[in-house]
Amino acid sequence: MPIVLTSLSIVLAEFPDHGDTIRRLFRENETFRTLCGDYRQCSVALKYWNQSDSDDGLARIEEYAALLKDLKAEILQTLEGCK
């Protein structure tokens, strides 16, 4: 049975030093929950394209890697702003 990772668990794993802040924001802030959901979806898409042998694979990998980097920066900026 595959393990299904939630957006919260993925963000907690990515930013382990911010666990309390992540849990609080996830519980209280709809915008942050959406950001975490976007991060999860992008992570899943990047994993898919990394395993694909499609002609579009390399372009999609670059696209999703850049998007994931931007989302990570946005999450970190939000977390740093809550200190």
PAZAPA-4460 file (N, C-alpha, C; in steps of 0.05 Angstrom, whole numbers, plus 32768, in hexadecimal, padded with zeros to 4 digits):
% residues 83
    n_x    n_y    n_z   ca_x   ca_y   ca_z    c_x    c_y    c_z   seq   type   mol
   8011   7FE9   8000   8000   8000   8000   8012   8019   8000     1      M     A
   800E   802B   7FED   801E   8043   7FEC   8018   8056   8003     2      P     A
   802B   8065   800B   8028   8079   801F   801F   8093   8012     3      I     A
   8009   809E   801C   7FFF   80B7   8011   8008   80CE   8024     4      V     A
   8018   80E0   8019   8022   80F6   8028   800F   810E   8025     5      L     A
   8008   811A   803B   7FF8   8132   803A   8009   814A   8036     6      T     A
   7FFC   8160   802E   800B   8178   802A   8019   8181   8044     7      S     A
   800B   817D   805B   8017   8184   8074   8030   8174   807A     8      L     A
   802E   815A   8076   8045   8148   807C   805D   814E   806A     9      S     A
   8058   8155   8051   806E   815B   803E   807C   8175   8047    10      I     A
   806C   8189   804E   8078   81A3   8056   8086   81A0   8071    11      V     A
   807B   8190   8083   8089   818B   809D   80A4   817D   8098    12      L     A
   80A5   816B   8086   80BD   815C   8080   80D2   816F   8073    13      A     A
   80C9   8182   8063   80DB   8194   8055   80E6   81A9   8067    14      E     A
   80D7   81B1   807B   80DF   81C6   808E   80DC   81BD   80AB    15      F     A
   80EC   81A9   80B3   80E8   819D   80CE   80ED   81B0   80E5    16      P     A
   80FC   81C5   80E1   8102   81D8   80F6   80EA   81EB   80FB    17      D     A
   80D6   81EA   80EB   80BF   81FD   80ED   80A5   81EE   80F3    18      H     A
   80A7   81D6   80FF   808F   81C6   8103   8078   81D3   8110    19      G     A
   807D   81E0   8127   8067   81ED   8136   805A   8203   8125    20      D     A
   806A   8213   8118   805F   8229   8108   804F   821E   80F0    21      T     A
   805A   8209   80E3   804C   81FD   80CD   8031   81F2   80D6    22      I     A
   8030   81E4   80EC   8016   81D9   80F5   8002   81EF   80FC    23      R     A
   800C   8204   8109   7FFA   821B   8110   7FEF   8228   80F7    24      R     A
   8001   822F   80E4   7FF9   823C   80CC   7FE6   822A   80BB    25      L     A
   7FEC   8211   80BA   7FDB   81FE   80AB   7FBF   81FD   80B6    26      F     A
   7FBE   81FE   80D1   7FA4   81FD   80DF   7F94   8218   80DC    27      R     A
   7FA3   822E   80DC   7F95   8248   80DE   7F94   8259   80C4    28      E     A
   7FA4   8252   80B0   7FA8   8263   8099   7FA2   8254   807F    29      N     A
   7F8C   825B   8073   7F83   824E   805A   7F97   8252   8043    30      E     A
   7FA3   826A   8042   7FB7   826F   802D   7FCF   825D   8030    31      T     A
   7FD8   8259   8049   7FEF   8248   804E   7FE8   822B   8047    32      F     A
   7FCF   8222   804D   7FC7   8207   8046   7FC7   8203   8028    33      R     A
   7FBE   8217   8019   7FBF   8216   7FFC   7FDB   8215   7FF2    34      T     A
   7FED   8224   7FFD   8009   8224   7FF6   8015   8208   7FFA    35      L     A
   800F   81FC   8011   8018   81E1   8017   800D   81CD   8003    36      C     A
   7FF4   81D0   7FFB   7FE7   81BF   7FE8   7FF5   81C1   7FCD    37      G     A
   7FFB   81DA   7FC5   8009   81DE   7FAC   8025   81D1   7FAC    38      D     A
   8032   81D3   7FC3   804D   81C7   7FC7   804B   81A9   7FC3    39      Y     A
   8037   819D   7FCF   8033   8180   7FCD   802D   8178   7FB0    40      R     A
   801B   8186   7FA3   8015   817F   7F87   802D   8182   7F75    41      Q     A
   803C   8197   7F79   8054   819B   7F69   8069   8184   7F6E    42      C     A
   806C   817C   7F87   807E   8166   7F8E   8076   814C   7F81    43      S     A
   805C   8147   7F81   8051   812F   7F74   8056   8130   7F56    44      V     A
   8051   8147   7F4A   8056   814A   7F2D   8073   8147   7F26    45      A     A
   8085   8152   7F36   80A1   8150   7F31   80AA   8133   7F33    46      L     A
   80A0   8125   7F47   80A7   8108   7F49   809D   80F9   7F31    47      K     A
   8085   80FF   7F28   807A   80F1   7F10   808D   80F6   7EF8    48      Y     A
   8093   810F   7EF3   80A3   8115   7EDB   80C0   810B   7EDD    49      W     A
   80CA   8108   7EF6   80E5   80FC   7EF9   80E5   80DF   7EF2    50      N     A
   80CE   80D2   7EF3   80CC   80B6   7EED   80C2   80B1   7ED0    51      Q     A
   80BA   80C6   7EC3   80AF   80C4   7EA8   80C5   80C2   7E92    52      S     A
   80BE   80B4   7E7D   80D1   80B3   7E67   80C5   80C2   7E4F    53      D     A
   80B2   80D4   7E55   80A5   80E4   7E40   80B9   80F8   7E34    54      S     A
   80B3   80FF   7E1B   80C3   8113   7E0D   80C2   812E   7E1B    55      D     A
   80AC   8133   7E28   80A9   814D   7E37   80B6   814C   7E53    56      D     A
   80C0   8135   7E5B   80C9   8130   7E76   80DD   8145   7E80    57      G     A
   80F2   8149   7E72   8107   815C   7E7B   80FC   8178   7E7F    58      L     A
   80EC   8181   7E6C   80E1   819C   7E6E   80CE   819E   7E87    59      A     A
   80BF   8189   7E8B   80AC   8189   7EA2   80BC   8188   7EBD    60      R     A
   80D1   8178   7EBD   80E2   8177   7ED5   80ED   8192   7EDC    61      I     A
   80F7   81A0   7EC8   8102   81BB   7ECD   80EC   81CE   7ED7    62      E     A
   80D5   81CC   7ECA   80BF   81DD   7ED1   80B6   81D9   7EEE    63      E     A
   80B1   81C0   7EF5   80A7   81BA   7F10   80BD   81BE   7F25    64      Y     A
   80D6   81B9   7F1E   80EC   81BE   7F31   80ED   81DC   7F38    65      A     A
   80EA   81ED   7F24   80EB   820A   7F28   80D3   8213   7F39    66      A     A
   80BB   8208   7F32   80A3   820F   7F41   80A6   8206   7F5E    67      L     A
   80B0   81EE   7F63   80B4   81E3   7F7E   80C7   81F5   7F8E    68      L     A
   80DC   81FE   7F81   80EF   8210   7F8D   80E2   822A   7F96    69      K     A
   80D1   8235   7F84   80C2   824E   7F8B   80AF   824A   7FA2    70      D     A
   80A1   8233   7FA1   808E   822D   7FB7   809C   822A   7FD1    71      L     A
   80B3   821C   7FD1   80C3   8219   7FE9   80CC   8234   7FF4    72      K     A
   80D4   8245   7FE3   80DD   8260   7FEC   80C5   826F   7FF8    73      A     A
   80AE   826D   7FEC   8096   827B   7FF6   808E   8270   8011    74      E     A
   808F   8256   8014   8089   824A   802E   809D   8253   8043    75      I     A
   80B6   8252   803D   80CB   825B   8050   80C8   8278   8057    76      L     A
   80C1   8289   8044   80BD   82A5   8049   80A5   82A8   805D    77      Q     A
   8090   8299   8059   8079   829A   806A   8081   8291   8086    78      T     A
   8090   827C   8088   8099   8272   80A2   80AB   8285   80B1    79      L     A
   80BD   8291   80A2   80D0   82A4   80AE   80C1   82BD   80B7    80      E     A
   80AC   82C4   80AA   809C   82DC   80B1   808B   82D7   80CA    81      G     A
   8089   82BF   80D3   8079   82B8   80EB   8089   82B5   8104    82      C     A
   80A3   82BA   8102   80B4   82B6   8119   80B1   82CD   812D    83      K     A
***
